[in-house]
């Protein structure tokens, strides 16, 4: 099996991405009549799926988030009530550098690029990488968003640090899915290494019963939760929750304490 970091594999990824982006561009140019379904959620952006056949999600569908348009194939995780809640509750300031972990279709990265100086978006799924590249280009941010393949912080270059890190990856939601915590535990163990002084994390993990586990992961890795925002998305049976976290060492220093305008 080739490693993602080899030159040959990177060329393969780049070639595959160009083909995938070309295919998505052709899809975007089509004007097929579509049925639409608005996903109910407590966030501030409308989320609408457009499908060619009523009740059937096509192989690749058009999705709108607010006024922006995205194209997402079946192989890529689609924007959801949880991702819309995260999108509604982070704050990016002009000129900040942002890391979007588990970018999926690239929605968080695209909206972050409206104000950020640059955005690095990562995903372990090559389909998601292709999709995020297309959606960055389709929304006019290809020069500002760099999409990289890899697991969590694996694609981050030596010395790279960020003002904001966004995290929106599947969490345990029913019996038998507890192994999903392993990715979250690794994220909490490593995230401090990639924050600039005073940097912050916006972390989405729904279900009220998950809060104690998140608190434990934060405290055991010298991170402080400074905000928890939650609203029940009753129609889709989720409780999206956004946690805002800072490093303890940044909060404990009076001279270096960050501006908590989050």
Backbone bond lengths (Angstrom), bond angles and torsions (degrees), N, CA, C in turn:
res aa  C-N    CA-C-N  psi(-1)  N-CA   C-N-CA  omega(-1)  CA-C   N-CA-C  phi
1 X - - - 1.469 - - 1.522 109.42 -
2 X 1.334 116.87 133.29 1.458 120.32 179.16 1.520 110.27 -75.72
3 X 1.308 116.23 144.21 1.455 121.09 174.15 1.509 109.25 -84.25
4 X 1.328 115.77 148.32 1.461 119.92 -178.72 1.512 112.05 -62.90
5 X 1.326 117.15 -25.32 1.445 119.27 -174.02 1.521 114.66 -83.57
6 X 1.331 120.50 -6.46 1.454 120.32 -177.71 1.518 111.26 -73.39
7 X 1.357 116.22 152.68 1.460 120.21 -179.98 1.519 110.75 -62.44
8 X 1.370 115.37 -40.45 1.459 118.69 -178.77 1.514 111.20 -62.59
9 X 1.346 116.08 -42.84 1.454 119.31 -178.45 1.519 111.54 -69.80
10 X 1.350 117.25 -36.29 1.462 119.74 177.30 1.521 110.79 -62.79
11 X 1.373 116.22 -39.81 1.457 118.47 177.01 1.524 110.25 -64.59
12 X 1.348 115.96 -37.84 1.458 119.37 177.84 1.512 111.93 -64.10
13 X 1.343 116.35 -41.61 1.463 120.73 178.11 1.515 110.61 -62.68
14 X 1.359 116.06 -44.46 1.465 120.12 -179.54 1.515 110.80 -62.07
15 X 1.359 117.00 -44.18 1.462 120.91 179.49 1.512 111.03 -63.36
16 X 1.343 116.79 -45.26 1.462 121.53 179.67 1.521 110.64 -63.34
17 X 1.347 116.83 -38.30 1.457 120.72 -179.87 1.514 110.95 -64.19
18 X 1.347 117.59 -40.96 1.458 120.67 179.52 1.522 110.95 -62.25
19 X 1.340 116.54 -42.24 1.465 120.41 178.22 1.521 110.54 -64.24
20 X 1.341 116.16 -44.36 1.465 120.00 -178.64 1.514 111.35 -65.20
21 X 1.331 116.74 -41.10 1.470 120.45 179.14 1.517 110.50 -64.41
22 X 1.347 117.57 -40.72 1.460 120.83 178.34 1.528 110.55 -60.92
23 X 1.339 115.96 -41.88 1.465 119.78 179.18 1.523 111.54 -64.28
24 X 1.324 116.68 -40.83 1.459 120.34 179.19 1.521 111.76 -68.48
25 X 1.340 116.98 -36.22 1.464 120.28 176.61 1.523 110.54 -62.09
26 X 1.336 116.30 -40.69 1.461 119.78 177.13 1.516 110.83 -62.70
27 X 1.348 116.70 -39.59 1.458 121.40 177.28 1.517 110.97 -62.11
28 X 1.329 116.67 -42.96 1.461 120.86 -177.54 1.518 111.54 -65.49
29 X 1.340 116.37 -27.51 1.463 120.12 -178.16 1.522 112.51 -77.21
30 X 1.335 117.79 -16.54 1.459 121.41 -179.22 1.528 110.90 -72.88
31 X 1.317 116.30 151.67 1.463 120.05 179.05 1.527 109.81 -124.21
32 X 1.314 116.06 52.32 1.467 121.39 -179.81 1.526 110.23 -74.44
33 X 1.331 118.49 132.50 1.466 119.90 176.46 1.525 110.29 -55.80
34 X 1.305 116.45 140.44 1.470 119.27 -174.24 1.519 111.26 -133.07
35 X 1.334 114.49 149.54 1.452 122.09 169.56 1.517 107.33 -92.66
36 X 1.316 117.71 142.09 1.460 119.35 -177.88 1.520 111.35 -119.02
37 X 1.343 113.78 150.41 1.459 121.47 176.99 1.516 108.19 -137.40
38 X 1.329 116.51 121.08 1.457 121.03 178.60 1.526 109.36 -89.50
39 X 1.317 115.79 123.78 1.458 121.40 -179.16 1.530 109.41 -77.41
40 X 1.333 118.57 121.45 1.464 119.77 179.67 1.520 110.87 -75.07
41 X 1.316 116.27 133.14 1.471 120.58 178.93 1.528 108.19 -163.68
42 X 1.344 117.76 163.38 1.468 121.00 -176.21 1.530 114.26 -89.90
43 X 1.325 118.70 7.63 1.461 121.10 178.67 1.520 111.70 -78.98
44 X 1.335 115.90 177.78 1.471 119.91 -173.68 1.528 113.60 -95.25
45 X 1.339 118.53 -7.71 1.462 121.66 -179.86 1.532 110.02 -104.05
46 X 1.327 117.22 136.66 1.459 119.35 174.17 1.533 108.77 -71.68
47 X 1.329 115.09 142.91 1.463 121.75 177.74 1.518 107.16 -125.58
48 X 1.344 116.48 113.92 1.456 120.86 -175.46 1.525 109.60 -126.13
49 X 1.346 115.83 128.28 1.465 122.65 172.50 1.528 107.83 -96.19
50 X 1.316 116.19 136.04 1.463 121.68 175.94 1.525 108.38 -114.00
51 X 1.324 117.64 123.32 1.460 121.72 -178.66 1.520 109.82 -124.13
52 X 1.333 116.03 149.71 1.470 120.81 -176.50 1.525 112.45 -75.02
53 X 1.339 117.12 -31.15 1.463 121.09 -178.32 1.519 108.37 -120.48
54 X 1.325 119.34 127.17 1.463 120.22 -179.16 1.521 111.99 -52.15
55 X 1.343 115.74 127.95 1.450 120.74 176.61 1.521 114.39 83.22
56 X 1.332 118.21 -2.70 1.464 121.28 -179.01 1.528 108.92 -123.29
57 X 1.335 116.30 129.50 1.463 120.35 175.95 1.520 107.66 -87.83
58 X 1.313 117.67 120.39 1.453 122.35 -177.82 1.528 110.42 -68.74
59 X 1.342 115.82 170.83 1.462 121.00 -178.79 1.526 111.15 -56.96
60 X 1.299 116.94 -41.56 1.465 121.71 174.54 1.518 106.66 -131.50
61 X 1.307 116.57 129.96 1.452 118.52 -177.08 1.518 111.39 -122.69
62 X 1.306 113.46 154.82 1.457 121.39 174.47 1.517 107.75 -87.38
63 X 1.318 116.10 135.42 1.463 122.45 179.30 1.516 108.04 -131.01
64 X 1.322 116.88 136.07 1.463 119.18 172.75 1.525 109.64 -112.96
65 X 1.315 114.39 138.01 1.463 122.75 174.31 1.511 106.18 -121.71
66 X 1.328 116.06 109.35 1.455 118.39 -171.29 1.518 108.91 60.30
67 X 1.341 116.49 -126.11 1.459 121.68 -179.85 1.530 112.14 -94.26
68 X 1.314 117.86 -0.79 1.467 120.72 -175.64 1.534 111.12 -97.78
69 X 1.333 114.81 152.80 1.461 121.77 -174.04 1.531 110.25 -118.48
70 X 1.330 115.45 137.76 1.456 122.59 -179.78 1.527 109.30 -134.61
71 X 1.351 115.39 150.95 1.467 120.91 174.72 1.523 108.15 -121.30
72 X 1.344 116.57 128.80 1.461 121.39 -170.96 1.530 110.21 -134.86
73 X 1.352 117.49 122.04 1.471 120.27 176.04 1.517 111.11 -80.31
74 X 1.314 116.23 169.40 1.468 121.08 -178.74 1.516 112.97 -60.50
75 X 1.337 116.92 -30.42 1.464 120.45 -175.09 1.520 113.51 -74.75
76 X 1.317 117.08 -10.48 1.467 121.62 -177.01 1.524 110.06 -109.67
77 X 1.324 115.96 138.22 1.470 120.72 178.33 1.529 109.15 -62.14
78 X 1.317 115.38 130.93 1.469 120.62 -177.55 1.528 111.31 -89.24
79 X 1.314 117.12 155.20 1.468 119.77 174.12 1.526 110.26 -55.65
80 X 1.334 116.42 143.79 1.459 122.05 -173.62 1.524 110.00 -135.23
81 X 1.332 115.16 179.47 1.468 119.78 175.72 1.528 110.51 -58.00
82 X 1.344 116.74 -39.36 1.461 120.18 -179.07 1.532 111.73 -66.90
83 X 1.335 116.50 -44.63 1.465 118.76 -179.16 1.527 111.31 -67.61
84 X 1.341 116.97 -32.08 1.464 119.49 176.37 1.530 110.85 -68.06
85 X 1.327 116.08 -33.76 1.463 119.06 178.93 1.529 110.09 -68.88
86 X 1.322 116.61 -41.54 1.461 119.07 175.20 1.522 110.36 -60.94
87 X 1.323 117.04 -47.19 1.459 121.63 179.78 1.527 111.86 -56.48
88 X 1.320 116.40 -33.95 1.466 121.71 -177.38 1.524 113.09 -78.67
89 X 1.350 117.57 -13.75 1.465 118.95 -170.36 1.526 114.63 -127.82
90 X 1.325 117.46 17.44 1.461 117.67 166.51 1.519 109.48 -107.08
91 X 1.315 114.84 160.43 1.459 120.52 -179.76 1.522 108.33 -132.82
92 X 1.321 116.01 119.27 1.454 122.34 177.38 1.525 108.03 -107.88
93 X 1.319 116.10 131.72 1.461 120.63 -179.88 1.526 110.07 -97.72
94 X 1.319 115.26 156.94 1.459 120.86 -179.85 1.528 110.36 -54.46
95 X 1.334 115.31 130.15 1.447 120.77 173.78 1.511 116.09 84.35
96 X 1.338 118.55 1.65 1.465 119.99 -179.65 1.531 110.90 -77.68
97 X 1.339 114.58 157.84 1.454 121.32 175.34 1.527 108.50 -105.56
98 X 1.323 115.73 131.66 1.460 121.59 -168.82 1.521 110.59 -124.67
99 X 1.332 115.93 139.79 1.464 123.16 172.32 1.520 108.38 -115.38
100 X 1.321 116.49 124.62 1.468 122.55 178.84 1.525 108.30 -110.40
101 X 1.343 116.14 105.64 1.463 121.85 -177.78 1.537 109.73 -88.82
102 X 1.330 116.75 127.67 1.459 120.39 -177.82 1.516 110.38 71.99
103 X 1.329 116.58 53.55 1.467 121.54 -169.85 1.520 113.65 -65.48
104 X 1.359 118.31 -26.72 1.466 119.67 -179.74 1.514 111.23 61.82
105 X 1.313 117.24 -120.74 1.464 122.06 -178.81 1.523 112.83 -79.44
106 X 1.333 117.37 -5.46 1.463 120.62 176.95 1.515 115.27 91.01
107 X 1.322 117.86 11.09 1.472 120.45 -176.30 1.527 111.74 -61.28
108 X 1.333 118.09 -50.13 1.468 120.04 -178.75 1.536 110.24 -60.10
109 X 1.338 116.01 -42.92 1.466 120.60 -178.06 1.525 111.53 -62.53
110 X 1.325 116.62 -42.89 1.468 120.54 -178.80 1.527 110.90 -63.34
111 X 1.319 117.62 -47.08 1.465 119.64 180.00 1.522 111.18 -68.17
112 X 1.346 117.65 -35.95 1.462 120.13 177.61 1.516 111.09 -62.92
113 X 1.341 116.54 -34.77 1.463 121.28 -177.08 1.520 112.82 -67.40
114 X 1.321 118.08 -13.45 1.461 119.67 177.16 1.526 111.34 -60.98
115 X 1.333 117.08 -31.34 1.463 120.50 -178.93 1.530 113.65 -122.18
116 X 1.301 117.26 -26.39 1.457 120.49 -174.87 1.526 111.92 -66.72
117 X 1.327 115.06 152.64 1.462 121.13 172.86 1.513 109.85 -68.83
118 X 1.330 116.29 -42.89 1.461 122.21 175.57 1.523 108.66 -156.60
119 X 1.334 115.01 156.74 1.463 121.65 179.18 1.522 107.96 -131.51
120 X 1.325 116.33 129.75 1.462 122.17 169.52 1.517 106.51 -105.37
121 X 1.333 116.50 125.06 1.458 121.69 -179.20 1.523 108.67 -119.08
122 X 1.335 116.89 130.22 1.461 120.21 -177.70 1.520 111.07 -124.23
123 X 1.336 115.08 153.16 1.463 120.39 174.37 1.512 108.59 -160.73
124 X 1.324 116.79 143.37 1.463 121.69 179.13 1.524 111.17 -75.90
125 X 1.327 117.29 -20.30 1.462 122.39 -178.95 1.529 110.37 -86.56
126 X 1.334 116.75 124.64 1.466 120.11 178.02 1.524 111.49 -68.33
127 X 1.327 117.49 -30.65 1.461 120.50 174.75 1.530 110.37 -63.19
128 X 1.336 115.93 -42.19 1.464 119.83 177.93 1.520 110.95 -64.45
129 X 1.320 117.65 -40.20 1.466 121.03 177.98 1.524 110.24 -59.14
130 X 1.343 116.60 -48.74 1.465 120.21 178.22 1.526 111.48 -59.29
131 X 1.330 115.83 -43.78 1.465 120.96 -177.55 1.526 111.07 -65.98
132 X 1.324 117.04 -43.39 1.467 120.50 -179.75 1.527 111.17 -65.66
133 X 1.336 117.17 -37.71 1.469 120.26 176.45 1.522 109.94 -61.04
134 X 1.322 116.15 -46.52 1.462 119.26 178.75 1.525 111.67 -60.45
135 X 1.336 116.54 -48.27 1.460 119.35 -175.77 1.528 112.35 -67.88
136 X 1.333 117.52 -31.01 1.468 119.87 173.81 1.517 109.67 -63.85
137 X 1.325 116.56 -45.15 1.462 121.08 178.99 1.531 110.87 -65.97
138 X 1.318 116.68 -44.55 1.467 121.98 -177.54 1.529 111.31 -61.48
139 X 1.332 116.81 -30.65 1.468 120.81 -179.47 1.529 113.35 -97.71
140 X 1.331 117.32 8.13 1.457 121.04 172.85 1.514 115.58 83.15
141 X 1.356 117.90 21.19 1.469 120.15 -176.85 1.531 112.76 -122.49
142 X 1.323 117.65 21.71 1.466 118.80 -176.36 1.523 112.61 -60.53
143 X 1.340 117.63 -32.26 1.466 120.50 -179.48 1.526 112.71 -77.79
144 X 1.324 116.83 -16.48 1.458 120.61 -177.00 1.530 112.61 -102.48
145 X 1.320 117.52 -23.16 1.466 122.19 -177.60 1.528 109.68 -107.49
146 X 1.322 116.34 124.93 1.459 121.46 174.47 1.526 107.95 -109.71
147 X 1.319 116.43 119.79 1.462 121.70 -178.69 1.531 108.29 -102.06
148 X 1.335 115.80 128.39 1.465 120.85 -177.30 1.529 110.49 -127.39
149 X 1.346 117.62 139.60 1.467 120.37 176.18 1.516 111.11 -82.57
150 X 1.331 116.43 144.56 1.457 119.78 174.83 1.513 112.77 148.70
151 X 1.312 114.80 169.39 1.460 123.76 -175.10 1.529 110.86 -90.62
152 X 1.328 117.05 120.08 1.466 123.24 178.71 1.531 111.39 47.69
153 X 1.344 117.54 -115.64 1.468 120.62 -174.28 1.533 112.91 -91.45
154 X 1.317 117.81 3.55 1.460 121.40 -178.92 1.534 112.98 -53.57
155 X 1.348 119.32 -39.39 1.468 118.61 -177.35 1.537 114.76 -79.69
156 X 1.333 117.92 -3.39 1.462 120.22 -175.35 1.530 109.93 -77.95
157 X 1.312 115.49 135.11 1.458 121.29 -176.22 1.527 110.59 -79.37
158 X 1.324 115.50 155.51 1.464 121.00 178.96 1.526 110.13 -57.20
159 X 1.318 115.66 129.19 1.455 120.41 177.53 1.516 115.30 87.81
160 X 1.318 118.92 -8.02 1.466 120.23 179.55 1.527 109.88 -72.99
161 X 1.328 115.84 133.29 1.453 122.48 177.62 1.530 108.14 -137.22
162 X 1.349 115.72 155.31 1.454 120.02 -172.30 1.519 111.35 -132.74
163 X 1.340 114.94 149.60 1.466 120.65 174.87 1.525 110.88 -75.37
164 X 1.326 115.90 -34.20 1.471 121.84 -176.17 1.521 109.15 -136.60
165 X 1.332 116.31 135.95 1.460 121.64 172.99 1.525 107.89 -123.79
166 X 1.328 115.85 127.15 1.461 122.85 179.05 1.524 109.10 -105.73
167 X 1.334 115.80 138.02 1.474 120.19 -179.03 1.517 109.16 -137.02
168 X 1.344 115.39 123.56 1.463 120.03 -178.97 1.525 108.55 -148.12
169 X 1.340 116.30 77.27 1.464 122.63 -177.31 1.529 108.46 -122.51
170 X 1.325 116.06 149.21 1.473 121.26 -176.76 1.525 112.36 -47.16
171 X 1.318 114.99 139.39 1.458 122.76 179.65 1.528 108.90 -122.63
172 X 1.339 118.18 163.04 1.474 119.98 178.19 1.531 111.04 -59.04
173 X 1.304 116.32 127.62 1.462 120.58 -175.98 1.530 113.25 -129.95
174 X 1.358 116.63 -6.24 1.465 119.96 177.32 1.523 107.58 -161.33
175 X 1.340 117.98 163.33 1.466 120.01 177.85 1.519 111.07 -54.31
176 X 1.332 115.10 136.33 1.455 119.86 -179.71 1.509 114.68 97.82
177 X 1.344 116.69 -6.56 1.472 119.79 179.65 1.530 111.90 -109.05
178 X 1.316 117.14 14.37 1.475 120.90 -175.65 1.530 112.81 -60.96
179 X 1.336 117.81 -25.86 1.460 120.17 -179.69 1.532 112.45 -62.72
180 X 1.329 116.33 -18.89 1.468 119.06 178.10 1.526 111.68 -61.71
181 X 1.342 117.45 -22.92 1.469 120.00 178.92 1.519 111.62 -62.92
182 X 1.331 118.10 -23.64 1.469 120.12 -176.04 1.520 111.78 -59.80
183 X 1.320 116.72 -40.41 1.476 120.43 177.87 1.520 110.05 -65.49
184 X 1.320 117.11 -41.66 1.456 121.39 -179.80 1.529 110.72 -65.62
185 X 1.320 116.83 -40.14 1.469 120.18 178.54 1.519 111.03 -62.30
186 X 1.333 117.04 -40.88 1.455 120.41 177.12 1.516 111.26 -65.57
187 X 1.325 116.88 -38.81 1.463 120.74 177.84 1.528 110.76 -59.96
188 X 1.329 117.02 -49.66 1.464 120.85 -178.61 1.530 111.39 -64.03
189 X 1.323 117.10 -34.79 1.462 120.55 -179.04 1.521 112.15 -68.82
190 X 1.340 117.45 -26.01 1.463 120.71 -173.19 1.520 115.14 -109.68
191 X 1.324 118.08 -20.45 1.461 120.15 -166.93 1.530 113.79 -60.97
192 X 1.328 118.76 -34.10 1.470 120.60 -178.39 1.522 112.34 -59.49
193 X 1.328 116.65 -28.52 1.462 120.79 -178.59 1.523 113.00 -69.44
194 X 1.325 117.06 -13.60 1.464 120.52 -173.53 1.527 112.72 -116.08
195 X 1.326 116.45 8.27 1.459 121.19 177.03 1.526 110.48 -96.81
196 X 1.322 115.59 140.45 1.454 120.07 169.08 1.537 108.05 -72.29
197 X 1.332 118.79 160.80 1.468 119.50 173.92 1.530 110.46 -53.39
198 X 1.318 116.47 128.11 1.466 120.50 -178.29 1.514 114.07 81.51
199 X 1.350 117.05 2.79 1.458 120.11 -179.77 1.511 112.06 -69.52
200 X 1.324 116.79 162.73 1.466 121.21 -174.54 1.526 110.88 -135.22
201 X 1.322 114.06 157.55 1.461 122.67 -179.76 1.518 108.42 -118.22
202 X 1.332 116.84 133.23 1.461 122.41 169.35 1.522 106.31 -110.16
203 X 1.327 115.27 113.27 1.468 122.45 -170.81 1.519 108.68 -120.44
204 X 1.345 116.67 125.82 1.466 121.28 -179.38 1.515 110.16 -107.47
205 X 1.333 116.23 123.55 1.462 121.51 175.48 1.516 108.42 -151.87
206 X 1.296 116.86 104.90 1.455 120.39 -174.73 1.520 113.96 -74.43
207 X 1.315 115.75 176.85 1.463 127.84 -179.37 1.529 110.77 79.36
208 X 1.310 114.77 120.88 1.461 121.58 -177.99 1.522 110.91 -59.49
209 X 1.329 116.82 -36.48 1.475 119.35 -177.48 1.534 112.56 -66.71
210 X 1.325 117.64 -12.54 1.467 120.16 178.32 1.532 112.91 -84.36
211 X 1.328 117.56 -11.67 1.464 120.15 -174.51 1.533 112.78 -58.29
212 X 1.339 120.92 -45.71 1.473 119.22 179.28 1.527 113.46 -58.60
213 X 1.337 117.34 -37.06 1.465 120.31 178.81 1.526 110.45 -66.06
214 X 1.316 116.75 -40.79 1.470 120.53 178.20 1.530 109.91 -64.91
215 X 1.330 116.93 -42.38 1.463 120.11 177.72 1.526 111.58 -59.43
216 X 1.327 116.69 -41.76 1.461 121.01 179.65 1.532 111.32 -65.79
217 X 1.327 117.47 -43.92 1.467 120.51 178.98 1.522 110.94 -62.79
218 X 1.326 116.72 -37.85 1.462 120.07 179.59 1.524 111.30 -68.19
219 X 1.327 117.17 -52.44 1.467 120.34 -175.09 1.521 112.19 -64.47
220 X 1.337 117.25 -35.83 1.458 119.74 -179.27 1.518 112.53 -73.24
221 X 1.320 117.30 -9.69 1.466 121.38 177.75 1.531 112.13 -119.69
222 X 1.326 115.85 24.59 1.468 123.27 174.70 1.529 112.56 56.61
223 X 1.324 114.28 43.12 1.455 121.41 174.54 1.518 108.60 -117.38
224 X 1.325 116.58 144.71 1.466 121.87 179.83 1.525 110.12 -113.42
225 X 1.323 116.05 127.08 1.464 120.34 172.03 1.525 107.54 -79.90
226 X 1.325 117.27 119.74 1.463 120.28 -179.95 1.530 112.12 -105.94
227 X 1.329 116.31 -10.37 1.462 119.32 178.40 1.519 109.64 -157.07
228 X 1.343 115.72 139.69 1.463 122.28 171.90 1.524 106.65 -129.58
229 X 1.322 116.14 122.32 1.462 120.46 179.30 1.519 108.84 -120.85
230 X 1.328 116.10 129.44 1.452 120.11 -175.00 1.524 110.53 -145.88
231 X 1.328 115.62 137.93 1.460 122.87 170.72 1.518 107.18 -141.54
232 X 1.309 117.45 136.27 1.464 120.20 178.94 1.521 110.27 -74.11
233 X 1.336 115.00 130.34 1.463 120.85 173.21 1.528 106.36 -98.14
234 X 1.316 115.69 79.27 1.459 121.27 -167.74 1.524 113.60 -61.37
235 X 1.326 117.32 -36.59 1.466 120.04 -174.81 1.524 112.85 -71.71
236 X 1.327 117.29 -21.48 1.467 120.17 177.54 1.526 111.38 -114.78
237 X 1.333 116.39 10.67 1.467 123.78 173.04 1.534 113.03 56.81
238 X 1.323 115.07 49.62 1.457 120.83 175.89 1.529 109.12 -134.55
239 X 1.320 115.63 157.28 1.465 121.80 174.35 1.530 108.08 -123.50
240 X 1.331 118.14 73.32 1.464 118.23 -176.29 1.523 111.64 -60.09
241 X 1.323 115.30 133.89 1.464 122.32 -178.19 1.522 108.63 -131.31
242 X 1.318 117.12 131.40 1.463 121.83 175.49 1.523 108.87 -114.15
243 X 1.329 115.26 122.95 1.457 122.66 176.62 1.533 108.57 -102.03
244 X 1.330 116.11 137.68 1.463 121.00 172.19 1.522 107.10 -109.15
245 X 1.332 116.20 126.00 1.461 120.44 -175.53 1.526 111.58 -127.98
246 X 1.340 115.48 145.51 1.460 123.55 172.19 1.524 107.92 -125.61
247 X 1.312 116.54 160.64 1.460 120.44 172.85 1.526 109.12 -72.87
248 X 1.314 116.54 139.02 1.459 121.16 178.86 1.526 111.12 -56.05
249 X 1.333 116.94 -41.34 1.465 119.38 -176.47 1.518 112.34 -65.32
250 X 1.319 118.03 -27.10 1.461 120.23 177.19 1.524 111.34 -75.62
251 X 1.332 116.73 -34.10 1.459 120.73 -179.34 1.522 112.12 -79.12
252 X 1.329 117.88 -26.01 1.467 121.09 -174.44 1.517 113.57 -81.15
253 X 1.338 117.17 -16.97 1.463 120.59 -179.05 1.518 110.26 -95.25
254 X 1.319 116.97 115.84 1.465 121.12 -178.43 1.526 111.02 -62.73
255 X 1.332 116.92 -34.20 1.465 119.54 -177.10 1.527 112.22 -78.48
256 X 1.337 116.76 -25.74 1.463 120.19 -177.45 1.522 113.34 -111.96
257 X 1.339 116.59 7.49 1.465 119.63 -177.06 1.526 110.01 -58.31
258 X 1.351 118.00 133.26 1.455 120.30 -177.87 1.525 112.65 -73.90
259 X 1.314 114.19 158.63 1.456 120.47 171.51 1.530 107.66 -69.81
260 X 1.318 117.44 116.54 1.463 120.63 -175.53 1.519 112.53 -86.52
261 X 1.324 115.81 34.65 1.460 120.96 175.26 1.531 107.75 -86.15
262 X 1.333 115.33 82.29 1.459 120.48 -175.64 1.510 111.21 -116.30
